[in-house]
Amino acid sequence: MAQNTARLIGFVLTVIILKLALSTGIIPTLNVSAALLAFLALRGWTHVLGRLGVPSRAFTRQENTVVQTCAVACYTMGFGGGFGSSLLALNKKTYELAGVSTPGNAPGSYKEPGFGWMAGFLLAISFVGLLNLLPLRKVRGFVRSFVISLLWSFFQWFYTAWGGKDDGVIAGLVGCAIVKQLVQVSADLMHDYKTGHLTLTSPRSLLVGQAIGTVMGCIVAPSTFLLFYKAFDIGNPDGYWKAPYALIYRNMAILGVEGFSALPKRCLELSVACFAFSVLVNLVRDFSPQKYRNYVPLPMAMAVPFLVGANFAIDMCVGSLVVLAWHKMSRKEATLLMPAVASGFICGDGIWMFPSSLLSLAKLNQEVCKGKEIAYFVKIYPSEASPSWAMAMVG
């Protein structure tokens, strides 16, 4: 039961992570959601078996921790694998959005997503992170290994330009994906070990659970991503599935190849001005009296709509108003229940994307207010309808 629960939760969280990565690009940590879902599933199953008179083992916190570790390792592949950033930046659409004639964006420097090379790539790099911070035996020969590693890296330095300027963008994006995945897997494992220390869970069980979850994620994440990729218009800057970080990563790779000369005119001056404004606003916020501090805006929050569009800002505004009202009515209750409510909202909205993508692949579109209904509305109320959106809906 625990293994099936871990698989199911890992799949659900992978769908949610990819939905967020391909729409807003802003991904929260879902470790709390994984622990909560594991607890509800296992505790509920144990309770049902007990009511039916079926003997079963007692549910323990160690079991919950192992399931959480496996599920987190699974969805980490969707988060750290770069499906909404570095790997997606390799496709042809992002290459064209960056500008075919842009210096550094060499012709043909793209690669379309595919299950084979994506799954193989993840399997090749993910397991290094498992043992990156956890030696399996006592450290010996550190100085000798350090010198050998340093000399080998120095020797490799002579060939770092082997790919040449034309392939520098692809090399940069692939290198970014490797480093992100190594760091993410290692960081998640150390976080799980801390949880295991608090719950007295066996470190070996956690390591095995992490390895199983990693293998699952290397299969589930590319499969789910390709489902989204084929069902929706991923990377369209004017649509819902903007995947904003794909173009950002592509431009950063071009900048790494070309240097500051690849930046648009006055870009550095504008960036420095915004940087100074951000520092000034933070200083004003920190040194303001307590009763005025909450009314000074956060520059980081102000930057979010510039990346993902105003629709996300509206959602954040509505959610913030609900949280504010809840705190006014019952601060203690809000503090205790907000993580559970947030997990429910995230999981409910994210998991709908899976059946929605299946319906889209089957070419089953929504029939409410479509076609003849819109045309009839435009005919009856011509002054209330904008021709642009009306024609778009009818078409």
C-alpha positions in Angstrom: 0.0 0.0 0.0 2.8 2.4 0.9 4.5 1.9 -2.5 1.2 2.5 -4.4 0.5 5.6 -2.3 4.0 7.0 -3.1 3.5 6.4 -6.8 0.1 8.1 -6.8 1.2 11.1 -4.8 4.4 11.4 -6.9 2.3 11.4 -10.1 -0.2 14.0 -8.7 2.5 16.4 -7.6 4.4 16.0 -10.8 1.3 17.1 -12.8 0.9 20.0 -10.4 4.6 21.0 -10.7 4.6 20.9 -14.5 1.3 22.8 -14.7 2.9 25.6 -12.6 6.2 25.5 -14.4 4.6 25.8 -17.8 2.1 28.5 -16.9 3.4 30.9 -14.3 7.0 29.5 -13.8 6.7 30.1 -10.1 6.8 26.8 -8.2 6.3 26.6 -4.4 7.7 23.7 -2.4 5.2 20.9 -2.1 6.9 18.9 0.7 4.1 19.8 3.1 1.5 18.8 0.6 3.3 15.4 0.1 3.4 14.7 3.8 -0.3 15.7 4.2 -1.5 13.6 1.3 0.6 10.6 2.5 -0.8 10.9 6.0 -4.4 11.2 4.8 -4.1 8.3 2.3 -2.4 5.8 4.7 -4.3 6.8 7.8 -7.6 6.6 5.8 -6.7 3.2 4.3 -5.7 1.8 7.7 -9.0 3.1 9.2 -11.0 1.5 6.4 -9.3 -1.9 6.9 -9.9 -1.7 10.6 -13.6 -1.0 10.1 -13.9 -4.0 7.7 -12.2 -6.2 10.2 -9.1 -6.8 8.0 -5.9 -7.1 10.1 -3.2 -4.6 9.1 -0.1 -3.2 10.6 -0.3 0.0 12.6 0.3 3.2 10.7 3.6 4.9 11.9 5.3 8.2 11.3 8.3 6.4 9.9 6.1 4.9 7.1 4.7 8.4 6.4 8.2 9.8 6.2 9.4 7.2 3.7 6.3 7.7 1.5 6.9 11.5 1.6 10.5 11.0 0.6 9.6 8.8 -2.3 6.9 11.2 -3.6 9.1 14.3 -3.2 11.9 12.6 -5.1 9.5 11.8 -7.9 8.1 15.3 -8.4 11.6 16.8 -8.0 12.4 15.4 -11.5 9.7 17.7 -12.9 10.9 20.7 -10.9 14.7 20.4 -11.2 14.7 18.7 -14.6 14.2 22.0 -16.4 11.0 21.1 -18.2 9.8 24.7 -17.8 13.2 26.3 -18.1 16.5 25.0 -19.5 15.2 21.9 -21.3 12.2 23.7 -22.8 14.5 26.5 -23.9 16.1 24.0 -26.3 12.9 23.7 -28.5 12.4 25.4 -31.8 9.6 27.7 -30.6 11.8 29.3 -27.9 14.7 29.5 -30.4 12.4 31.5 -32.7 11.1 33.7 -29.9 14.6 34.6 -29.0 15.1 35.9 -32.5 16.4 33.9 -35.4 18.8 36.8 -36.4 19.9 37.5 -32.8 23.7 37.3 -32.4 24.6 34.2 -30.5 21.4 32.4 -31.3 23.0 30.2 -33.9 20.9 28.7 -36.7 19.8 25.2 -35.9 20.7 25.5 -32.2 17.6 23.8 -31.0 16.3 20.3 -30.1 12.7 19.2 -29.9 11.5 17.4 -26.8 11.4 13.6 -26.9 10.8 10.9 -24.3 13.9 8.9 -25.1 16.6 11.5 -24.7 14.9 13.3 -21.8 14.4 10.1 -19.7 18.0 9.0 -20.5 19.3 12.4 -19.6 17.6 12.4 -16.3 18.6 8.9 -15.4 22.2 9.7 -16.3 22.5 12.8 -14.0 20.0 12.3 -11.2 21.7 9.5 -9.2 24.9 11.5 -8.8 23.0 13.9 -6.5 21.9 11.0 -4.2 25.5 10.3 -3.1 26.9 13.8 -3.6 26.5 14.7 0.0 26.4 11.2 1.5 29.6 9.1 1.3 28.9 5.4 1.7 32.2 4.8 3.6 34.7 6.8 5.6 36.4 9.6 3.7 40.0 8.6 2.9 42.6 10.0 0.5 40.9 13.4 0.3 44.0 15.4 -0.6 45.0 12.9 -3.3 41.5 13.0 -4.8 41.4 16.8 -4.6 44.7 17.2 -6.5 43.6 14.6 -9.2 40.3 16.4 -9.6 41.9 19.8 -9.8 44.4 18.7 -12.4 41.8 16.9 -14.5 39.6 20.0 -14.4 42.5 22.1 -15.5 43.2 19.7 -18.4 39.6 19.9 -19.4 39.7 23.7 -19.4 41.8 23.6 -22.6 38.9 22.0 -24.4 36.0 24.0 -23.0 35.6 25.9 -26.2 35.5 22.7 -28.3 31.7 23.2 -29.0 32.6 26.6 -30.4 30.5 29.7 -30.4 27.7 28.1 -32.5 27.0 25.4 -30.0 27.5 27.5 -26.9 23.8 28.1 -26.2 23.0 24.4 -26.2 26.0 23.6 -24.1 25.0 26.3 -21.6 21.4 25.1 -21.3 22.4 21.5 -20.8 25.0 22.4 -18.3 22.4 24.5 -16.4 20.0 21.5 -16.3 22.8 19.2 -15.0 23.8 21.6 -12.2 20.2 22.3 -11.2 19.3 18.7 -11.0 22.3 17.7 -8.9 21.7 20.5 -6.4 18.0 19.9 -6.2 18.3 16.1 -5.6 21.0 16.7 -2.9 19.1 19.4 -1.2 15.9 17.4 -1.1 17.7 14.4 0.3 19.3 16.4 3.1 15.8 17.9 3.9 14.4 14.4 4.1 17.2 13.2 6.4 16.3 16.1 8.8 12.7 14.9 8.8 13.9 11.3 9.3 16.0 12.4 12.3 12.9 14.0 13.9 10.7 11.0 13.2 13.4 8.4 14.0 13.3 6.9 10.5 16.0 4.7 9.2 18.4 6.6 6.9 18.8 3.5 4.7 15.0 3.4 4.2 15.1 7.1 3.2 17.9 6.5 0.7 16.1 3.6 -0.9 12.9 5.6 -1.0 14.7 8.5 -2.6 16.2 6.1 -5.2 12.9 4.5 -6.1 11.3 8.0 -6.3 14.1 9.2 -8.6 13.6 6.3 -11.0 9.8 6.9 -11.0 10.3 10.6 -11.7 12.7 10.0 -14.6 9.8 8.2 -16.3 6.8 10.1 -15.0 8.1 13.6 -15.5 9.0 13.3 -19.3 5.8 11.4 -20.0 3.6 14.1 -18.3 5.6 16.9 -19.9 5.1 15.5 -23.4 1.4 15.1 -22.6 1.2 18.8 -21.8 3.4 19.7 -24.8 1.2 17.9 -27.3 -2.1 19.0 -25.8 -1.5 22.7 -25.3 0.4 25.6 -27.0 3.3 25.6 -24.7 5.6 28.7 -24.8 3.0 31.0 -26.4 3.7 34.4 -24.8 0.1 35.5 -25.5 -1.6 32.4 -24.2 -2.1 30.7 -20.8 0.9 28.4 -21.1 3.6 31.1 -21.3 6.4 29.1 -19.7 8.2 32.4 -19.2 11.4 31.0 -17.8 12.2 29.1 -21.0 12.9 32.3 -23.0 14.7 33.8 -20.0 17.0 30.8 -19.8 17.6 30.9 -23.5 18.5 34.6 -23.4 20.8 34.0 -20.5 22.6 31.3 -22.5 22.9 33.7 -25.4 24.2 36.4 -23.0 26.8 33.9 -21.7 28.0 33.3 -25.3 28.0 36.9 -26.6 28.6 38.9 -23.4 26.9 42.2 -22.6 27.0 43.2 -26.3 24.0 41.0 -26.8 21.8 43.1 -24.5 19.3 45.5 -25.9 20.1 49.2 -26.0 19.9 50.9 -22.6 19.2 47.6 -20.9 22.0 47.9 -18.4 21.0 51.4 -17.4 17.4 50.4 -16.9 18.4 47.3 -14.8 20.6 49.5 -12.6 17.8 52.0 -12.1 15.4 49.3 -11.1 18.0 47.7 -8.8 18.5 51.0 -7.1 14.8 51.5 -6.8 14.4 48.1 -5.2 17.1 48.7 -2.7 15.6 52.1 -1.8 12.1 50.7 -1.3 13.4 47.9 0.9 15.3 50.4 3.0 12.2 52.5 3.4 10.2 49.4 4.4 12.8 48.3 7.0 13.2 51.7 8.7 9.5 52.7 8.6 7.4 52.5 11.8 5.6 49.2 12.3 2.1 50.6 11.5 3.3 52.0 8.1 5.6 49.1 7.1 2.9 46.8 5.8 1.8 49.4 3.3 5.1 49.7 1.6 5.1 47.3 -1.5 7.7 44.5 -1.9 9.7 44.9 -5.1 10.0 41.2 -5.5 6.2 40.8 -5.5 5.9 43.8 -7.9 8.2 41.9 -10.3 6.0 38.8 -10.6 3.4 40.3 -13.0 6.1 41.4 -15.4 7.1 37.8 -15.8 3.8 35.9 -15.8 1.2 38.4 -16.7 -1.6 40.2 -14.8 -3.8 37.1 -14.4 -1.5 35.6 -11.8 -1.4 39.0 -10.0 -5.2 39.0 -9.7 -5.2 35.4 -8.3 -2.6 36.4 -5.7 -4.6 39.5 -4.8 -7.8 37.5 -4.2 -5.9 34.9 -2.2 -4.2 37.6 -0.1 -7.5 39.3 0.7 -9.0 35.9 1.8 -5.9 35.3 4.1 -6.2 38.9 5.5 -9.9 38.5 6.3 -9.3 35.1 7.8 -6.5 36.5 10.1 -8.9 39.3 11.2 -11.6 36.8 12.1 -9.5 34.1 13.8 -5.7 34.4 13.7 -5.0 31.1 15.5 -7.3 29.1 13.3 -5.9 30.7 10.1 -2.3 30.0 11.2 -3.1 26.3 11.8 -5.3 25.6 8.7 -3.7 27.8 6.0 -1.2 25.1 4.9 -3.9 22.5 4.5 -6.2 24.9 2.6 -3.3 25.9 0.3 -2.4 22.3 -0.3 -6.0 21.5 -1.3 -6.2 24.5 -3.7 -2.9 23.7 -5.3 -3.7 19.9 -5.7 -7.2 20.5 -6.9 -6.3 23.0 -9.5 -3.2 21.2 -10.6 -4.7 17.7 -10.9 -7.5 19.0 -13.2 -4.8 19.7 -15.8 -4.3 16.0 -16.4 -7.9 15.2 -17.6 -8.0 18.6 -19.3 -4.9 17.6 -21.4 -6.5 14.3 -22.2 -9.7 16.0 -23.4 -7.6 18.4 -25.4 -5.7 15.6 -27.1 -9.0 13.9 -27.9 -10.1 17.3 -29.4 -13.0 17.6 -27.1 -13.4 21.3 -26.4 -15.8 23.1 -24.1 -19.2 23.8 -25.6 -20.5 26.5 -23.2 -20.8 29.9 -24.8 -19.1 28.8 -28.1 -19.8 29.4 -31.7 -23.5 30.2 -32.4 -24.1 31.4 -28.9 -21.3 34.0 -29.2 -22.5 35.1 -32.7 -26.1 35.5 -31.3 -24.8 37.6 -28.5 -22.9 39.9 -30.8 -25.9 40.2 -33.0 -28.3 41.2 -30.2 -25.8 43.3 -28.2 -23.4 44.8 -30.8 -22.3 47.7 -28.6 -21.3 45.4 -25.7 -19.1 43.1 -27.8 -15.5 43.8 -28.8 -14.9 42.6 -32.4 -11.5 41.2 -31.6 -12.5 38.9 -28.8 -15.8 38.0 -30.5 -14.1 36.9 -33.7 -11.5 35.0 -31.7 -14.2 33.1 -29.8 -16.3 32.4 -32.9 -13.2 31.3 -34.8 
